[in-house]
Amino acid sequence: MLYNGATIYDHFEQVIEKYLGERMKTDEELCKTVWSSLANVEWYYVKYRDKLLRCAYSFRGAGSLISKIIDKGNYMDWYCSGHVATVNDEFRLIMKKEGFIADDVGLICGEPGCLKPATCGYLTKDGGYLSTCSEHQE
């Protein structure tokens, strides 16, 4: 919780709506840019020294947020509408100004010694999930 019962997601979404909401309602390319800046990117709220708060959106979650902001359509209208995990400079600056930092490197293979991008994964014996590259898929 941040304040007045708001979650970090509420705050994150309010920032996007405040700075970009009106433009997004008439600019499809901007909506695609926002989707790219959200999909598979982890955003961290760094204004608190004692805790790190995280926001992350899947492909569907990013599309749903755009539909909510523009009050039209659904997640499928924006699903895969841009380049995944490609944070636009304007979006990055807006979010930084409001205390959010992006980790847009993407998932890295969880196998020891491997630094390749994770492209798949599997459930582990202990019930967890391990993201791996194609060479280490089970």
N, C-alpha and C positions, 0 to 999 in steps of 0.2 A: 504494500500500500504506500502511496505517495502522500496524498493529502485528501481529506474529505472522501475517503473510500475509493479514490481513483487508483487504478493499477498502472503499472509502467506502460502497458499496452494502450490504455486510455490516453495517457500523456503523449506517447509517441504519435498516435493517430491524430490527436488534437493539433500537434505541431504541423503535421503534413497538411491538415485541413486549413489551418491558419495561414500558412504561407503559400500553398499551392491549390487549395480546394476550388476556388472560383475559376482559376485558369484551367484546371483539369476538366471542368464541366463543358468546356468548349474546345479543348485541345487533345485530340486522340494521341498525338505523338508524345505529349507530356505524360499522358497516362501510361504509355508503353515504357517511357523512361523511368517513371516511378515504379512500375512493375519490376523492371530490371534492377532497380536500386533496392528492392525488397526481397526478391526471390532468392532463397538460400544464402542470405547475408545475415550475419549476427550483428546486432546493434547493441552497444553497451552504454548505459547511462552512467556517467562518471562524476556527477555532481556531489554524490555522497562519498565521503572519505572512508566510511566504515563498512560500506557494502557496494557491490557491483550488481546492477540490475540489467537483465538481458531481455531483448526482444528479437524474435526471429519469425519469419514467415515462409511457409512452403509456397509452391507454385500456386496452389489453390487459395491459400490464405492471402497472398499478395493480390490475387485477382478479386477476392471477396472484398478486401479493403478498398480497392479502387471503385468497385461497384457501389459500395456503401457511401463513399465520399461524393461521387457524382450522382448518387441516387438514381441509378439506372442499370438495368441488366443484372448479370450474375458473374460469378468467378470465371465461367467458361468464356465469357466475352474477352477476357484478358489473359487467360491461361497461355503461357509460352508466347506472349506477344512481343517480347524483347529478348535481349541477351541475358542469360542467367548470371546473377551476382556481378553485375556491371554497374557500379555506383556512379551516377552522374555528378559532375563537379558542383553544380548548383545545389543539388540535393544534399551532397556531403557537407557543404558549407552551412546550409540551413540547419541540418541536424547537429553539427558541431556547435553552432551558436547556441543551440538549446540543450547542449550537454550530452549528445549522443555521438559515439565513435563507432565506425564500421569495422568489422572484421570480415573482409570480403575475399580472403584468400581461398576459401572453399575447404572442403574436407580433404584430409590427407590420410593415406592408407595407415591403418592401425597396426600393421605388422612391424615388429622391431626392425629398425634399419632402413625401412622403405619410406621414401619421401614423394612417391608418385600420388597424383590425385586419386581420391577414392571414387570409384565408379559403381560400386556394388557393396554388398555386405551380407551378413548372416547372423542368426541368433547363436549366441554362445551357449555352452553347456550350463553355465550358471544363470542363464536367463537374460543376460545382457545382449547387446548388439555390437558387432564389430564392423566398421566400415573399412573396406579394402579396395585395392586397385584390382584390375582384371587378372593380374598375375597371381594374386593371392585369394581369389574367390574360391570358396569351398565347393 
